[in-house]
Amino acid sequence: MTFINARVNKPDGVRFIETVISDQNGPFSISQIRNIENEQRTVYTQADDIAVYVYFASGNANSDTSTTVTLGLPIKTRL
């Protein structure tokens, strides 16, 4: 938290909400990740408060190969 607060201009501070999701096994498709977000995400950007949803998967993407891996993907934006 100190790392973030030292680098952003947010006078009211920064708040983190962590949720542990029961173990999900990959490989994952984009639609599976979307479904997990739809089921688990509880906070969205409103007015001048930004919300960022990050899901760390315990598996790989179903599009990974022996020479390529997916490190992350944007899923959706809701305004």
Backbone bond lengths (Angstrom), bond angles and torsions (degrees), N, CA, C in turn:
res aa  C-N    CA-C-N  psi(-1)  N-CA   C-N-CA  omega(-1)  CA-C   N-CA-C  phi
1 M - - - 1.439 - - 1.524 109.81 -
2 T 1.299 118.90 -41.99 1.461 122.00 179.18 1.524 110.37 -59.63
3 F 1.315 117.66 -40.14 1.459 122.62 178.86 1.522 110.23 -57.27
4 I 1.311 118.28 -48.31 1.466 122.55 -179.61 1.531 110.54 -66.86
5 N 1.316 117.65 -49.88 1.469 121.14 -177.95 1.526 112.56 -58.82
6 A 1.325 117.48 -31.62 1.458 121.18 179.61 1.526 112.09 -73.00
7 R 1.319 118.13 -14.37 1.458 121.37 -173.61 1.526 114.72 -115.81
8 V 1.296 118.37 -5.52 1.465 120.58 -179.00 1.526 110.85 -122.45
9 N 1.313 115.34 153.16 1.458 120.84 177.62 1.528 108.15 -98.96
10 K 1.314 116.18 80.38 1.464 122.56 179.99 1.523 107.89 -127.24
11 P 1.346 117.67 86.61 1.468 121.42 -176.00 1.534 113.79 -55.29
12 D 1.328 117.36 -30.68 1.466 119.88 179.11 1.526 112.55 -86.74
13 G 1.331 116.36 2.31 1.453 120.32 176.64 1.518 113.48 90.94
14 V 1.314 114.33 178.44 1.456 123.38 179.75 1.515 107.08 -122.06
15 R 1.313 116.14 138.52 1.467 120.93 -178.81 1.520 109.25 -121.06
16 F 1.318 116.06 134.10 1.459 121.88 176.89 1.518 108.82 -111.68
17 I 1.317 115.63 135.03 1.464 121.23 174.05 1.516 106.31 -118.92
18 E 1.312 116.41 117.48 1.467 120.80 179.73 1.510 109.63 -109.20
19 T 1.317 115.16 136.03 1.454 121.57 175.88 1.514 107.93 -131.99
20 V 1.291 116.82 128.92 1.455 120.85 176.08 1.520 107.47 -92.26
21 I 1.314 115.42 123.77 1.455 121.67 -179.61 1.517 107.72 -98.33
22 S 1.324 116.17 136.16 1.461 118.42 179.77 1.522 109.37 -52.59
23 D 1.300 115.10 145.99 1.462 121.99 -172.09 1.522 111.95 -47.69
24 Q 1.301 115.24 123.86 1.464 123.35 175.83 1.527 106.68 -110.30
25 N 1.300 117.73 130.41 1.460 120.47 -179.11 1.516 110.90 -103.04
26 G 1.325 116.34 136.82 1.456 122.03 178.31 1.507 110.73 -88.60
27 P 1.290 118.04 -175.21 1.455 125.60 6.70 1.530 111.90 -74.39
28 F 1.351 115.06 153.20 1.451 122.56 -176.80 1.525 111.44 -109.52
29 S 1.320 115.98 143.86 1.456 121.09 168.88 1.522 107.35 -96.30
30 I 1.320 117.02 165.13 1.461 120.19 178.55 1.530 109.54 -60.80
31 S 1.323 117.68 -39.48 1.473 119.52 -179.23 1.530 111.39 -65.72
32 Q 1.327 118.68 -33.25 1.470 120.71 176.18 1.529 110.73 -66.35
33 I 1.333 117.23 -41.44 1.465 120.56 177.96 1.524 109.61 -65.15
34 R 1.329 117.70 -41.92 1.473 120.93 176.04 1.523 111.04 -57.95
35 N 1.311 116.82 -43.63 1.470 120.56 179.79 1.525 111.35 -63.02
36 I 1.326 117.10 -41.52 1.467 120.61 177.84 1.528 109.32 -61.48
37 E 1.339 116.96 -44.51 1.464 119.56 178.64 1.528 110.70 -62.17
38 N 1.317 117.34 -45.61 1.467 120.41 -179.47 1.523 112.03 -59.95
39 E 1.319 116.89 -35.11 1.468 121.35 -179.06 1.525 112.56 -79.98
40 Q 1.331 118.22 -31.01 1.462 121.51 -169.36 1.524 115.04 -106.04
41 R 1.315 118.06 -29.88 1.475 120.24 -173.64 1.521 110.35 -70.87
42 T 1.331 115.46 134.43 1.465 120.40 -177.93 1.525 113.07 -122.96
43 V 1.337 118.77 -11.99 1.457 121.71 -175.29 1.527 108.66 -124.47
44 Y 1.340 115.38 135.74 1.462 122.03 -179.88 1.519 109.38 -130.33
45 T 1.338 116.57 158.85 1.455 121.49 177.09 1.522 109.37 -61.35
46 Q 1.332 115.35 131.77 1.462 121.55 177.51 1.520 108.84 -143.05
47 A 1.336 115.87 134.48 1.464 122.45 179.33 1.529 109.44 50.24
48 D 1.342 117.97 -119.23 1.465 119.94 -178.50 1.525 112.60 -102.88
49 D 1.321 116.81 17.10 1.471 122.00 175.59 1.518 108.95 -104.36
50 I 1.334 116.27 122.38 1.458 120.43 179.51 1.523 109.32 -95.57
51 A 1.306 115.58 141.31 1.461 121.24 176.15 1.527 107.97 -121.91
52 V 1.311 116.11 133.29 1.460 121.74 178.45 1.520 107.73 -122.91
53 Y 1.327 116.31 128.09 1.460 121.35 179.13 1.522 108.07 -105.45
54 V 1.319 116.53 124.92 1.460 121.72 179.03 1.520 107.87 -125.06
55 Y 1.323 115.94 127.09 1.463 121.07 177.88 1.527 107.84 -117.08
56 F 1.318 116.15 120.35 1.457 121.34 176.01 1.516 107.95 -97.21
57 A 1.311 116.29 111.54 1.463 121.43 -176.57 1.523 111.06 -86.29
58 S 1.305 114.81 146.51 1.462 119.97 177.57 1.525 111.00 -92.18
59 G 1.298 116.51 10.77 1.463 120.81 179.45 1.515 109.99 -136.64
60 N 1.289 116.49 -176.45 1.453 121.27 -178.41 1.530 110.67 -103.24
61 A 1.344 115.51 175.23 1.464 121.16 176.76 1.522 108.83 -82.73
62 N 1.324 116.18 148.34 1.460 118.22 -179.59 1.528 112.04 -71.14
63 S 1.337 117.91 -7.79 1.468 121.50 177.05 1.534 112.47 -95.27
64 D 1.340 118.66 -1.66 1.466 121.67 178.26 1.529 110.16 -64.94
65 T 1.325 114.96 150.06 1.462 120.52 176.97 1.527 108.79 -126.00
66 S 1.300 116.21 -174.51 1.463 119.41 178.67 1.530 111.60 -70.90
67 T 1.327 118.14 -15.56 1.461 121.09 -179.52 1.530 114.08 -118.77
68 T 1.337 118.99 -4.89 1.460 121.71 179.19 1.523 110.36 -135.93
69 V 1.326 115.40 144.91 1.465 120.59 176.12 1.525 109.35 -135.76
70 T 1.299 115.95 152.06 1.458 122.01 177.94 1.509 108.76 -92.56
71 L 1.346 116.79 123.75 1.454 120.93 178.72 1.516 111.03 -93.40
72 G 1.319 117.90 -24.24 1.453 121.06 179.08 1.512 109.72 178.46
73 L 1.323 115.22 161.16 1.452 119.92 176.08 1.511 111.19 -150.65
74 P 1.329 115.74 144.62 1.455 119.11 174.93 1.518 108.69 -76.69
75 I 1.297 117.52 135.70 1.451 119.89 -177.16 1.515 111.28 -100.88
76 K 1.321 118.16 -58.64 1.459 119.70 -179.03 1.519 110.41 -162.76
77 T 1.310 114.39 163.73 1.449 121.88 174.98 1.515 107.17 -124.54
78 R 1.293 115.64 137.15 1.459 119.97 178.92 1.517 107.96 -125.82
79 L 1.313 117.06 115.10 1.461 121.55 -178.67 1.503 110.74 -110.91
